[in-house]
Amino acid sequence: MFIKHLPKKMLLLSLGDAILISLAYFLSLSVRFGAIRWAFVQPSWPGALILGIYLLTFYLADLY
């Protein structure tokens, strides 16, 4: 399996990036619409795709 070959540091960094990117997206919508709406928290395929593209870009740019 691919995950067995990844260093722990890289997994922790990518997990942290995923959490911070999701939080930034949530907070940007909250600031834009003026209130925290829990409807923003619902997972969606486009959101997961964008998050995956960010993480893949960070990996390919050798940021880990």
PDBQT receptor file of N, H, CA, C and O in Angstrom, charges set to zero:
ATOM      1  N   MET A   1       0.842  -1.181   0.000  1.00  0.00    +0.000 N 
ATOM      2  CA  MET A   1       0.000   0.000   0.000  1.00  0.00    +0.000 C 
ATOM      3  C   MET A   1       0.885   1.241   0.000  1.00  0.00    +0.000 C 
ATOM      4  O   MET A   1       1.971   1.233   0.579  1.00  0.00    +0.000 OA
ATOM      5  N   PHE A   2       0.427   2.292  -0.639  1.00  0.00    +0.000 N 
ATOM      6  H   PHE A   2      -0.455   2.298  -1.109  1.00  0.00    +0.000 HD
ATOM      7  CA  PHE A   2       1.202   3.512  -0.822  1.00  0.00    +0.000 C 
ATOM      8  C   PHE A   2       1.481   4.238   0.488  1.00  0.00    +0.000 C 
ATOM      9  O   PHE A   2       2.547   4.832   0.651  1.00  0.00    +0.000 OA
ATOM     10  N   ILE A   3       0.538   4.197   1.421  1.00  0.00    +0.000 N 
ATOM     11  H   ILE A   3      -0.328   3.714   1.288  1.00  0.00    +0.000 HD
ATOM     12  CA  ILE A   3       0.677   4.949   2.669  1.00  0.00    +0.000 C 
ATOM     13  C   ILE A   3       1.823   4.408   3.519  1.00  0.00    +0.000 C 
ATOM     14  O   ILE A   3       2.419   5.171   4.280  1.00  0.00    +0.000 OA
ATOM     15  N   LYS A   4       2.148   3.144   3.418  1.00  0.00    +0.000 N 
ATOM     16  H   LYS A   4       1.664   2.525   2.800  1.00  0.00    +0.000 HD
ATOM     17  CA  LYS A   4       3.231   2.574   4.211  1.00  0.00    +0.000 C 
ATOM     18  C   LYS A   4       4.581   3.167   3.832  1.00  0.00    +0.000 C 
ATOM     19  O   LYS A   4       5.503   3.155   4.647  1.00  0.00    +0.000 OA
ATOM     20  N   HIS A   5       4.718   3.678   2.634  1.00  0.00    +0.000 N 
ATOM     21  H   HIS A   5       3.969   3.688   1.971  1.00  0.00    +0.000 HD
ATOM     22  CA  HIS A   5       5.991   4.198   2.152  1.00  0.00    +0.000 C 
ATOM     23  C   HIS A   5       6.161   5.696   2.407  1.00  0.00    +0.000 C 
ATOM     24  O   HIS A   5       7.223   6.250   2.125  1.00  0.00    +0.000 OA
ATOM     25  N   LEU A   6       5.136   6.352   2.932  1.00  0.00    +0.000 N 
ATOM     26  H   LEU A   6       4.273   5.902   3.161  1.00  0.00    +0.000 HD
ATOM     27  CA  LEU A   6       5.226   7.790   3.197  1.00  0.00    +0.000 C 
ATOM     28  C   LEU A   6       5.785   8.025   4.597  1.00  0.00    +0.000 C 
ATOM     29  O   LEU A   6       5.403   7.329   5.537  1.00  0.00    +0.000 OA
ATOM     30  N   PRO A   7       6.665   8.978   4.744  1.00  0.00    +0.000 N 
ATOM     31  CA  PRO A   7       7.183   9.309   6.065  1.00  0.00    +0.000 C 
ATOM     32  C   PRO A   7       6.089   9.910   6.960  1.00  0.00    +0.000 C 
ATOM     33  O   PRO A   7       5.155  10.547   6.473  1.00  0.00    +0.000 OA
ATOM     34  N   LYS A   8       6.220   9.698   8.259  1.00  0.00    +0.000 N 
ATOM     35  H   LYS A   8       6.978   9.181   8.655  1.00  0.00    +0.000 HD
ATOM     36  CA  LYS A   8       5.220  10.217   9.200  1.00  0.00    +0.000 C 
ATOM     37  C   LYS A   8       5.154  11.729   9.165  1.00  0.00    +0.000 C 
ATOM     38  O   LYS A   8       4.075  12.308   9.293  1.00  0.00    +0.000 OA
ATOM     39  N   LYS A   9       6.304  12.379   8.992  1.00  0.00    +0.000 N 
ATOM     40  H   LYS A   9       7.181  11.909   8.887  1.00  0.00    +0.000 HD
ATOM     41  CA  LYS A   9       6.337  13.841   8.956  1.00  0.00    +0.000 C 
ATOM     42  C   LYS A   9       5.502  14.365   7.788  1.00  0.00    +0.000 C 
ATOM     43  O   LYS A   9       4.772  15.346   7.935  1.00  0.00    +0.000 OA
ATOM     44  N   MET A  10       5.608  13.719   6.642  1.00  0.00    +0.000 N 
ATOM     45  H   MET A  10       6.201  12.923   6.523  1.00  0.00    +0.000 HD
ATOM     46  CA  MET A  10       4.850  14.146   5.472  1.00  0.00    +0.000 C 
ATOM     47  C   MET A  10       3.348  13.954   5.688  1.00  0.00    +0.000 C 
ATOM     48  O   MET A  10       2.549  14.794   5.273  1.00  0.00    +0.000 OA
ATOM     49  N   LEU A  11       2.965  12.861   6.330  1.00  0.00    +0.000 N 
ATOM     50  H   LEU A  11       3.614  12.178   6.667  1.00  0.00    +0.000 HD
ATOM     51  CA  LEU A  11       1.554  12.636   6.613  1.00  0.00    +0.000 C 
ATOM     52  C   LEU A  11       1.009  13.675   7.581  1.00  0.00    +0.000 C 
ATOM     53  O   LEU A  11      -0.103  14.171   7.399  1.00  0.00    +0.000 OA
ATOM     54  N   LEU A  12       1.782  14.008   8.606  1.00  0.00    +0.000 N 
ATOM     55  H   LEU A  12       2.685  13.606   8.753  1.00  0.00    +0.000 HD
ATOM     56  CA  LEU A  12       1.345  15.017   9.567  1.00  0.00    +0.000 C 
ATOM     57  C   LEU A  12       1.225  16.391   8.913  1.00  0.00    +0.000 C 
ATOM     58  O   LEU A  12       0.275  17.128   9.179  1.00  0.00    +0.000 OA
ATOM     59  N   LEU A  13       2.181  16.732   8.064  1.00  0.00    +0.000 N 
ATOM     60  H   LEU A  13       2.952  16.134   7.847  1.00  0.00    +0.000 HD
ATOM     61  CA  LEU A  13       2.116  18.018   7.366  1.00  0.00    +0.000 C 
ATOM     62  C   LEU A  13       0.914  18.095   6.427  1.00  0.00    +0.000 C 
ATOM     63  O   LEU A  13       0.237  19.121   6.366  1.00  0.00    +0.000 OA
ATOM     64  N   SER A  14       0.654  17.028   5.707  1.00  0.00    +0.000 N 
ATOM     65  H   SER A  14       1.205  16.194   5.757  1.00  0.00    +0.000 HD
ATOM     66  CA  SER A  14      -0.481  17.042   4.777  1.00  0.00    +0.000 C 
ATOM     67  C   SER A  14      -1.812  17.052   5.539  1.00  0.00    +0.000 C 
ATOM     68  O   SER A  14      -2.769  17.687   5.097  1.00  0.00    +0.000 OA
ATOM     69  N   LEU A  15      -1.880  16.361   6.667  1.00  0.00    +0.000 N 
ATOM     70  H   LEU A  15      -1.102  15.845   7.026  1.00  0.00    +0.000 HD
ATOM     71  CA  LEU A  15      -3.094  16.402   7.487  1.00  0.00    +0.000 C 
ATOM     72  C   LEU A  15      -3.310  17.806   8.042  1.00  0.00    +0.000 C 
ATOM     73  O   LEU A  15      -4.429  18.318   8.032  1.00  0.00    +0.000 OA
ATOM     74  N   GLY A  16      -2.237  18.423   8.524  1.00  0.00    +0.000 N 
ATOM     75  H   GLY A  16      -1.328  18.006   8.532  1.00  0.00    +0.000 HD
ATOM     76  CA  GLY A  16      -2.344  19.794   9.019  1.00  0.00    +0.000 C 
ATOM     77  C   GLY A  16      -2.765  20.756   7.932  1.00  0.00    +0.000 C 
ATOM     78  O   GLY A  16      -3.592  21.638   8.164  1.00  0.00    +0.000 OA
ATOM     79  N   ASP A  17      -2.203  20.593   6.745  1.00  0.00    +0.000 N 
ATOM     80  H   ASP A  17      -1.531  19.877   6.557  1.00  0.00    +0.000 HD
ATOM     81  CA  ASP A  17      -2.594  21.446   5.613  1.00  0.00    +0.000 C 
ATOM     82  C   ASP A  17      -4.066  21.252   5.265  1.00  0.00    +0.000 C 
ATOM     83  O   ASP A  17      -4.777  22.222   5.001  1.00  0.00    +0.000 OA
ATOM     84  N   ALA A  18      -4.520  20.013   5.264  1.00  0.00    +0.000 N 
ATOM     85  H   ALA A  18      -3.943  19.225   5.478  1.00  0.00    +0.000 HD
ATOM     86  CA  ALA A  18      -5.922  19.734   4.940  1.00  0.00    +0.000 C 
ATOM     87  C   ALA A  18      -6.854  20.397   5.957  1.00  0.00    +0.000 C 
ATOM     88  O   ALA A  18      -7.884  20.961   5.587  1.00  0.00    +0.000 OA
ATOM     89  N   ILE A  19      -6.490  20.328   7.223  1.00  0.00    +0.000 N 
ATOM     90  H   ILE A  19      -5.653  19.870   7.524  1.00  0.00    +0.000 HD
ATOM     91  CA  ILE A  19      -7.321  20.944   8.267  1.00  0.00    +0.000 C 
ATOM     92  C   ILE A  19      -7.312  22.463   8.124  1.00  0.00    +0.000 C 
ATOM     93  O   ILE A  19      -8.361  23.101   8.215  1.00  0.00    +0.000 OA
ATOM     94  N   LEU A  20      -6.139  23.044   7.901  1.00  0.00    +0.000 N 
ATOM     95  H   LEU A  20      -5.286  22.526   7.827  1.00  0.00    +0.000 HD
ATOM     96  CA  LEU A  20      -6.053  24.501   7.792  1.00  0.00    +0.000 C 
ATOM     97  C   LEU A  20      -6.716  25.037   6.522  1.00  0.00    +0.000 C 
ATOM     98  O   LEU A  20      -7.322  26.108   6.551  1.00  0.00    +0.000 OA
ATOM     99  N   ILE A  21      -6.609  24.313   5.419  1.00  0.00    +0.000 N 
ATOM    100  H   ILE A  21      -6.117  23.444   5.395  1.00  0.00    +0.000 HD
ATOM    101  CA  ILE A  21      -7.284  24.742   4.188  1.00  0.00    +0.000 C 
ATOM    102  C   ILE A  21      -8.799  24.686   4.365  1.00  0.00    +0.000 C 
ATOM    103  O   ILE A  21      -9.508  25.595   3.933  1.00  0.00    +0.000 OA
ATOM    104  N   SER A  22      -9.295  23.633   4.993  1.00  0.00    +0.000 N 
ATOM    105  H   SER A  22      -8.719  22.894   5.344  1.00  0.00    +0.000 HD
ATOM    106  CA  SER A  22     -10.731  23.520   5.244  1.00  0.00    +0.000 C 
ATOM    107  C   SER A  22     -11.217  24.615   6.183  1.00  0.00    +0.000 C 
ATOM    108  O   SER A  22     -12.283  25.193   5.975  1.00  0.00    +0.000 OA
ATOM    109  N   LEU A  23     -10.429  24.897   7.218  1.00  0.00    +0.000 N 
ATOM    110  H   LEU A  23      -9.562  24.427   7.387  1.00  0.00    +0.000 HD
ATOM    111  CA  LEU A  23     -10.786  25.954   8.158  1.00  0.00    +0.000 C 
ATOM    112  C   LEU A  23     -10.781  27.319   7.476  1.00  0.00    +0.000 C 
ATOM    113  O   LEU A  23     -11.671  28.134   7.718  1.00  0.00    +0.000 OA
ATOM    114  N   ALA A  24      -9.794  27.576   6.631  1.00  0.00    +0.000 N 
ATOM    115  H   ALA A  24      -9.070  26.914   6.434  1.00  0.00    +0.000 HD
ATOM    116  CA  ALA A  24      -9.723  28.848   5.911  1.00  0.00    +0.000 C 
ATOM    117  C   ALA A  24     -10.926  29.009   4.979  1.00  0.00    +0.000 C 
ATOM    118  O   ALA A  24     -11.477  30.103   4.860  1.00  0.00    +0.000 OA
ATOM    119  N   TYR A  25     -11.330  27.928   4.322  1.00  0.00    +0.000 N 
ATOM    120  H   TYR A  25     -10.883  27.039   4.418  1.00  0.00    +0.000 HD
ATOM    121  CA  TYR A  25     -12.499  27.983   3.446  1.00  0.00    +0.000 C 
ATOM    122  C   TYR A  25     -13.758  28.297   4.248  1.00  0.00    +0.000 C 
ATOM    123  O   TYR A  25     -14.567  29.131   3.838  1.00  0.00    +0.000 OA
ATOM    124  N   PHE A  26     -13.923  27.633   5.385  1.00  0.00    +0.000 N 
ATOM    125  H   PHE A  26     -13.266  26.956   5.718  1.00  0.00    +0.000 HD
ATOM    126  CA  PHE A  26     -15.082  27.853   6.247  1.00  0.00    +0.000 C 
ATOM    127  C   PHE A  26     -15.110  29.291   6.763  1.00  0.00    +0.000 C 
ATOM    128  O   PHE A  26     -16.151  29.947   6.736  1.00  0.00    +0.000 OA
ATOM    129  N   LEU A  27     -13.955  29.776   7.235  1.00  0.00    +0.000 N 
ATOM    130  H   LEU A  27     -13.109  29.243   7.256  1.00  0.00    +0.000 HD
ATOM    131  CA  LEU A  27     -13.903  31.135   7.766  1.00  0.00    +0.000 C 
ATOM    132  C   LEU A  27     -14.097  32.188   6.673  1.00  0.00    +0.000 C 
ATOM    133  O   LEU A  27     -14.686  33.238   6.931  1.00  0.00    +0.000 OA
ATOM    134  N   SER A  28     -13.614  31.926   5.471  1.00  0.00    +0.000 N 
ATOM    135  H   SER A  28     -13.135  31.074   5.262  1.00  0.00    +0.000 HD
ATOM    136  CA  SER A  28     -13.814  32.894   4.385  1.00  0.00    +0.000 C 
ATOM    137  C   SER A  28     -15.293  33.007   4.023  1.00  0.00    +0.000 C 
ATOM    138  O   SER A  28     -15.780  34.101   3.735  1.00  0.00    +0.000 OA
ATOM    139  N   LEU A  29     -16.000  31.893   4.037  1.00  0.00    +0.000 N 
ATOM    140  H   LEU A  29     -15.605  31.005   4.271  1.00  0.00    +0.000 HD
ATOM    141  CA  LEU A  29     -17.445  31.955   3.781  1.00  0.00    +0.000 C 
ATOM    142  C   LEU A  29     -18.174  32.656   4.920  1.00  0.00    +0.000 C 
ATOM    143  O   LEU A  29     -19.142  33.382   4.692  1.00  0.00    +0.000 OA
ATOM    144  N   SER A  30     -17.710  32.437   6.144  1.00  0.00    +0.000 N 
ATOM    145  H   SER A  30     -16.925  31.847   6.330  1.00  0.00    +0.000 HD
ATOM    146  CA  SER A  30     -18.329  33.091   7.299  1.00  0.00    +0.000 C 
ATOM    147  C   SER A  30     -18.127  34.604   7.245  1.00  0.00    +0.000 C 
ATOM    148  O   SER A  30     -19.047  35.367   7.540  1.00  0.00    +0.000 OA
ATOM    149  N   VAL A  31     -16.937  35.031   6.874  1.00  0.00    +0.000 N 
ATOM    150  H   VAL A  31     -16.190  34.411   6.635  1.00  0.00    +0.000 HD
ATOM    151  CA  VAL A  31     -16.665  36.468   6.764  1.00  0.00    +0.000 C 
ATOM    152  C   VAL A  31     -17.462  37.058   5.608  1.00  0.00    +0.000 C 
ATOM    153  O   VAL A  31     -18.011  38.154   5.725  1.00  0.00    +0.000 OA
ATOM    154  N   ARG A  32     -17.528  36.345   4.504  1.00  0.00    +0.000 N 
ATOM    155  H   ARG A  32     -17.082  35.455   4.408  1.00  0.00    +0.000 HD
ATOM    156  CA  ARG A  32     -18.232  36.851   3.322  1.00  0.00    +0.000 C 
ATOM    157  C   ARG A  32     -19.715  37.051   3.586  1.00  0.00    +0.000 C 
ATOM    158  O   ARG A  32     -20.286  38.062   3.177  1.00  0.00    +0.000 OA
ATOM    159  N   PHE A  33     -20.351  36.090   4.270  1.00  0.00    +0.000 N 
ATOM    160  H   PHE A  33     -19.887  35.268   4.602  1.00  0.00    +0.000 HD
ATOM    161  CA  PHE A  33     -21.787  36.167   4.491  1.00  0.00    +0.000 C 
ATOM    162  C   PHE A  33     -22.141  36.745   5.850  1.00  0.00    +0.000 C 
ATOM    163  O   PHE A  33     -23.324  36.859   6.172  1.00  0.00    +0.000 OA
ATOM    164  N   GLY A  34     -21.153  37.114   6.659  1.00  0.00    +0.000 N 
ATOM    165  H   GLY A  34     -20.193  37.022   6.398  1.00  0.00    +0.000 HD
ATOM    166  CA  GLY A  34     -21.405  37.845   7.886  1.00  0.00    +0.000 C 
ATOM    167  C   GLY A  34     -21.810  37.030   9.091  1.00  0.00    +0.000 C 
ATOM    168  O   GLY A  34     -22.053  37.605  10.152  1.00  0.00    +0.000 OA
ATOM    169  N   ALA A  35     -21.893  35.739   8.979  1.00  0.00    +0.000 N 
ATOM    170  H   ALA A  35     -21.696  35.272   8.117  1.00  0.00    +0.000 HD
ATOM    171  CA  ALA A  35     -22.277  34.921  10.124  1.00  0.00    +0.000 C 
ATOM    172  C   ALA A  35     -21.777  33.501   9.901  1.00  0.00    +0.000 C 
ATOM    173  O   ALA A  35     -21.528  33.077   8.773  1.00  0.00    +0.000 OA
ATOM    174  N   ILE A  36     -21.641  32.792  10.990  1.00  0.00    +0.000 N 
ATOM    175  H   ILE A  36     -21.843  33.137  11.907  1.00  0.00    +0.000 HD
ATOM    176  CA  ILE A  36     -21.257  31.388  10.881  1.00  0.00    +0.000 C 
ATOM    177  C   ILE A  36     -22.516  30.580  10.609  1.00  0.00    +0.000 C 
ATOM    178  O   ILE A  36     -23.450  30.569  11.411  1.00  0.00    +0.000 OA
ATOM    179  N   ARG A  37     -22.527  29.920   9.491  1.00  0.00    +0.000 N 
ATOM    180  H   ARG A  37     -21.769  29.929   8.840  1.00  0.00    +0.000 HD
ATOM    181  CA  ARG A  37     -23.665  29.070   9.115  1.00  0.00    +0.000 C 
ATOM    182  C   ARG A  37     -23.175  27.637   9.046  1.00  0.00    +0.000 C 
ATOM    183  O   ARG A  37     -22.205  27.336   8.352  1.00  0.00    +0.000 OA
ATOM    184  N   TRP A  38     -23.836  26.774   9.755  1.00  0.00    +0.000 N 
ATOM    185  H   TRP A  38     -24.624  27.019  10.319  1.00  0.00    +0.000 HD
ATOM    186  CA  TRP A  38     -23.382  25.385   9.813  1.00  0.00    +0.000 C 
ATOM    187  C   TRP A  38     -23.660  24.644   8.521  1.00  0.00    +0.000 C 
ATOM    188  O   TRP A  38     -23.220  23.507   8.352  1.00  0.00    +0.000 OA
ATOM    189  N   ALA A  39     -24.383  25.269   7.607  1.00  0.00    +0.000 N 
ATOM    190  H   ALA A  39     -24.741  26.193   7.743  1.00  0.00    +0.000 HD
ATOM    191  CA  ALA A  39     -24.594  24.657   6.290  1.00  0.00    +0.000 C 
ATOM    192  C   ALA A  39     -23.288  24.597   5.513  1.00  0.00    +0.000 C 
ATOM    193  O   ALA A  39     -23.143  23.776   4.607  1.00  0.00    +0.000 OA
ATOM    194  N   PHE A  40     -22.326  25.468   5.863  1.00  0.00    +0.000 N 
ATOM    195  H   PHE A  40     -22.443  26.134   6.599  1.00  0.00    +0.000 HD
ATOM    196  CA  PHE A  40     -21.030  25.462   5.191  1.00  0.00    +0.000 C 
ATOM    197  C   PHE A  40     -20.217  24.221   5.539  1.00  0.00    +0.000 C 
ATOM    198  O   PHE A  40     -19.301  23.856   4.802  1.00  0.00    +0.000 OA
ATOM    199  N   VAL A  41     -20.539  23.573   6.645  1.00  0.00    +0.000 N 
ATOM    200  H   VAL A  41     -21.283  23.869   7.244  1.00  0.00    +0.000 HD
ATOM    201  CA  VAL A  41     -19.729  22.465   7.149  1.00  0.00    +0.000 C 
ATOM    202  C   VAL A  41     -20.036  21.161   6.415  1.00  0.00    +0.000 C 
ATOM    203  O   VAL A  41     -19.241  20.223   6.476  1.00  0.00    +0.000 OA
ATOM    204  N   GLN A  42     -21.151  21.086   5.739  1.00  0.00    +0.000 N 
ATOM    205  H   GLN A  42     -21.797  21.848   5.690  1.00  0.00    +0.000 HD
ATOM    206  CA  GLN A  42     -21.538  19.855   5.060  1.00  0.00    +0.000 C 
ATOM    207  C   GLN A  42     -20.518  19.502   3.979  1.00  0.00    +0.000 C 
ATOM    208  O   GLN A  42     -20.168  20.345   3.153  1.00  0.00    +0.000 OA
ATOM    209  N   PRO A  43     -20.044  18.259   3.984  1.00  0.00    +0.000 N 
ATOM    210  CA  PRO A  43     -19.054  17.868   2.980  1.00  0.00    +0.000 C 
ATOM    211  C   PRO A  43     -19.662  17.811   1.573  1.00  0.00    +0.000 C 
ATOM    212  O   PRO A  43     -20.847  17.526   1.398  1.00  0.00    +0.000 OA
ATOM    213  N   SER A  44     -18.830  18.085   0.600  1.00  0.00    +0.000 N 
ATOM    214  H   SER A  44     -17.867  18.316   0.742  1.00  0.00    +0.000 HD
ATOM    215  CA  SER A  44     -19.293  18.033  -0.781  1.00  0.00    +0.000 C 
ATOM    216  C   SER A  44     -18.167  17.500  -1.658  1.00  0.00    +0.000 C 
ATOM    217  O   SER A  44     -16.994  17.599  -1.297  1.00  0.00    +0.000 OA
ATOM    218  N   TRP A  45     -18.521  16.938  -2.803  1.00  0.00    +0.000 N 
ATOM    219  H   TRP A  45     -19.474  16.858  -3.096  1.00  0.00    +0.000 HD
ATOM    220  CA  TRP A  45     -17.523  16.419  -3.738  1.00  0.00    +0.000 C 
ATOM    221  C   TRP A  45     -16.642  17.511  -4.306  1.00  0.00    +0.000 C 
ATOM    222  O   TRP A  45     -15.430  17.318  -4.402  1.00  0.00    +0.000 OA
ATOM    223  N   PRO A  46     -17.203  18.662  -4.692  1.00  0.00    +0.000 N 
ATOM    224  CA  PRO A  46     -16.319  19.714  -5.209  1.00  0.00    +0.000 C 
ATOM    225  C   PRO A  46     -15.315  20.197  -4.159  1.00  0.00    +0.000 C 
ATOM    226  O   PRO A  46     -14.160  20.468  -4.486  1.00  0.00    +0.000 OA
ATOM    227  N   GLY A  47     -15.743  20.303  -2.918  1.00  0.00    +0.000 N 
ATOM    228  H   GLY A  47     -16.682  20.082  -2.652  1.00  0.00    +0.000 HD
ATOM    229  CA  GLY A  47     -14.833  20.722  -1.856  1.00  0.00    +0.000 C 
ATOM    230  C   GLY A  47     -13.718  19.718  -1.639  1.00  0.00    +0.000 C 
ATOM    231  O   GLY A  47     -12.563  20.100  -1.448  1.00  0.00    +0.000 OA
ATOM    232  N   ALA A  48     -14.056  18.437  -1.666  1.00  0.00    +0.000 N 
ATOM    233  H   ALA A  48     -14.994  18.127  -1.821  1.00  0.00    +0.000 HD
ATOM    234  CA  ALA A  48     -13.043  17.392  -1.502  1.00  0.00    +0.000 C 
ATOM    235  C   ALA A  48     -12.094  17.373  -2.697  1.00  0.00    +0.000 C 
ATOM    236  O   ALA A  48     -10.897  17.136  -2.536  1.00  0.00    +0.000 OA
ATOM    237  N   LEU A  49     -12.616  17.617  -3.877  1.00  0.00    +0.000 N 
ATOM    238  H   LEU A  49     -13.588  17.809  -4.008  1.00  0.00    +0.000 HD
ATOM    239  CA  LEU A  49     -11.771  17.657  -5.078  1.00  0.00    +0.000 C 
ATOM    240  C   LEU A  49     -10.780  18.822  -5.011  1.00  0.00    +0.000 C 
ATOM    241  O   LEU A  49      -9.598  18.661  -5.317  1.00  0.00    +0.000 OA
ATOM    242  N   ILE A  50     -11.269  19.981  -4.611  1.00  0.00    +0.000 N 
ATOM    243  H   ILE A  50     -12.229  20.112  -4.362  1.00  0.00    +0.000 HD
ATOM    244  CA  ILE A  50     -10.397  21.152  -4.496  1.00  0.00    +0.000 C 
ATOM    245  C   ILE A  50      -9.333  20.929  -3.430  1.00  0.00    +0.000 C 
ATOM    246  O   ILE A  50      -8.170  21.278  -3.631  1.00  0.00    +0.000 OA
ATOM    247  N   LEU A  51      -9.718  20.355  -2.309  1.00  0.00    +0.000 N 
ATOM    248  H   LEU A  51     -10.663  20.071  -2.145  1.00  0.00    +0.000 HD
ATOM    249  CA  LEU A  51      -8.752  20.051  -1.254  1.00  0.00    +0.000 C 
ATOM    250  C   LEU A  51      -7.704  19.067  -1.760  1.00  0.00    +0.000 C 
ATOM    251  O   LEU A  51      -6.518  19.226  -1.473  1.00  0.00    +0.000 OA
ATOM    252  N   GLY A  52      -8.124  18.059  -2.506  1.00  0.00    +0.000 N 
ATOM    253  H   GLY A  52      -9.088  17.929  -2.739  1.00  0.00    +0.000 HD
ATOM    254  CA  GLY A  52      -7.184  17.100  -3.082  1.00  0.00    +0.000 C 
ATOM    255  C   GLY A  52      -6.230  17.750  -4.072  1.00  0.00    +0.000 C 
ATOM    256  O   GLY A  52      -5.049  17.407  -4.124  1.00  0.00    +0.000 OA
ATOM    257  N   ILE A  53      -6.751  18.696  -4.862  1.00  0.00    +0.000 N 
ATOM    258  H   ILE A  53      -7.710  18.974  -4.820  1.00  0.00    +0.000 HD
ATOM    259  CA  ILE A  53      -5.894  19.405  -5.819  1.00  0.00    +0.000 C 
ATOM    260  C   ILE A  53      -4.852  20.241  -5.088  1.00  0.00    +0.000 C 
ATOM    261  O   ILE A  53      -3.689  20.276  -5.490  1.00  0.00    +0.000 OA
ATOM    262  N   TYR A  54      -5.264  20.915  -4.016  1.00  0.00    +0.000 N 
ATOM    263  H   TYR A  54      -6.208  20.887  -3.690  1.00  0.00    +0.000 HD
ATOM    264  CA  TYR A  54      -4.302  21.676  -3.211  1.00  0.00    +0.000 C 
ATOM    265  C   TYR A  54      -3.201  20.765  -2.678  1.00  0.00    +0.000 C 
ATOM    266  O   TYR A  54      -2.018  21.078  -2.812  1.00  0.00    +0.000 OA
ATOM    267  N   LEU A  55      -3.578  19.649  -2.079  1.00  0.00    +0.000 N 
ATOM    268  H   LEU A  55      -4.539  19.395  -1.970  1.00  0.00    +0.000 HD
ATOM    269  CA  LEU A  55      -2.582  18.758  -1.480  1.00  0.00    +0.000 C 
ATOM    270  C   LEU A  55      -1.672  18.147  -2.549  1.00  0.00    +0.000 C 
ATOM    271  O   LEU A  55      -0.470  18.003  -2.327  1.00  0.00    +0.000 OA
ATOM    272  N   LEU A  56      -2.230  17.792  -3.693  1.00  0.00    +0.000 N 
ATOM    273  H   LEU A  56      -3.207  17.909  -3.874  1.00  0.00    +0.000 HD
ATOM    274  CA  LEU A  56      -1.425  17.254  -4.777  1.00  0.00    +0.000 C 
ATOM    275  C   LEU A  56      -0.450  18.311  -5.305  1.00  0.00    +0.000 C 
ATOM    276  O   LEU A  56       0.705  18.003  -5.601  1.00  0.00    +0.000 OA
ATOM    277  N   THR A  57      -0.913  19.539  -5.420  1.00  0.00    +0.000 N 
ATOM    278  H   THR A  57      -1.851  19.789  -5.180  1.00  0.00    +0.000 HD
ATOM    279  CA  THR A  57      -0.049  20.629  -5.872  1.00  0.00    +0.000 C 
ATOM    280  C   THR A  57       1.093  20.860  -4.891  1.00  0.00    +0.000 C 
ATOM    281  O   THR A  57       2.237  21.056  -5.300  1.00  0.00    +0.000 OA
ATOM    282  N   PHE A  58       0.785  20.836  -3.599  1.00  0.00    +0.000 N 
ATOM    283  H   PHE A  58      -0.145  20.677  -3.266  1.00  0.00    +0.000 HD
ATOM    284  CA  PHE A  58       1.828  21.005  -2.593  1.00  0.00    +0.000 C 
ATOM    285  C   PHE A  58       2.847  19.872  -2.678  1.00  0.00    +0.000 C 
ATOM    286  O   PHE A  58       4.049  20.096  -2.535  1.00  0.00    +0.000 OA
ATOM    287  N   TYR A  59       2.363  18.666  -2.909  1.00  0.00    +0.000 N 
ATOM    288  H   TYR A  59       1.387  18.484  -3.025  1.00  0.00    +0.000 HD
ATOM    289  CA  TYR A  59       3.271  17.512  -3.024  1.00  0.00    +0.000 C 
ATOM    290  C   TYR A  59       4.152  17.629  -4.265  1.00  0.00    +0.000 C 
ATOM    291  O   TYR A  59       5.360  17.406  -4.190  1.00  0.00    +0.000 OA
ATOM    292  N   LEU A  60       3.554  17.977  -5.405  1.00  0.00    +0.000 N 
ATOM    293  H   LEU A  60       2.573  18.159  -5.465  1.00  0.00    +0.000 HD
ATOM    294  CA  LEU A  60       4.318  18.086  -6.643  1.00  0.00    +0.000 C 
ATOM    295  C   LEU A  60       5.292  19.253  -6.627  1.00  0.00    +0.000 C 
ATOM    296  O   LEU A  60       6.324  19.208  -7.298  1.00  0.00    +0.000 OA
ATOM    297  N   ALA A  61       4.976  20.301  -5.867  1.00  0.00    +0.000 N 
ATOM    298  H   ALA A  61       4.138  20.338  -5.322  1.00  0.00    +0.000 HD
ATOM    299  CA  ALA A  61       5.878  21.434  -5.754  1.00  0.00    +0.000 C 
ATOM    300  C   ALA A  61       6.967  21.172  -4.713  1.00  0.00    +0.000 C 
ATOM    301  O   ALA A  61       7.776  22.052  -4.419  1.00  0.00    +0.000 OA
ATOM    302  N   ASP A  62       6.983  19.977  -4.167  1.00  0.00    +0.000 N 
ATOM    303  H   ASP A  62       6.326  19.262  -4.406  1.00  0.00    +0.000 HD
ATOM    304  CA  ASP A  62       7.971  19.544  -3.187  1.00  0.00    +0.000 C 
ATOM    305  C   ASP A  62       7.967  20.436  -1.935  1.00  0.00    +0.000 C 
ATOM    306  O   ASP A  62       9.022  20.808  -1.421  1.00  0.00    +0.000 OA
ATOM    307  N   LEU A  63       6.768  20.766  -1.461  1.00  0.00    +0.000 N 
ATOM    308  H   LEU A  63       5.911  20.464  -1.879  1.00  0.00    +0.000 HD
ATOM    309  CA  LEU A  63       6.647  21.573  -0.257  1.00  0.00    +0.000 C 
ATOM    310  C   LEU A  63       6.668  20.720   1.014  1.00  0.00    +0.000 C 
ATOM    311  O   LEU A  63       6.706  21.252   2.123  1.00  0.00    +0.000 OA
ATOM    312  N   TYR A  64       6.644  19.427   0.850  1.00  0.00    +0.000 N 
ATOM    313  H   TYR A  64       6.613  18.995  -0.051  1.00  0.00    +0.000 HD
ATOM    314  CA  TYR A  64       6.723  18.549   2.019  1.00  0.00    +0.000 C 
ATOM    315  C   TYR A  64       8.125  18.017   2.119  1.00  0.00    +0.000 C 
ATOM    316  O   TYR A  64       8.430  17.251   3.033  1.00  0.00    +0.000 OA
TER     317      TYR A  64
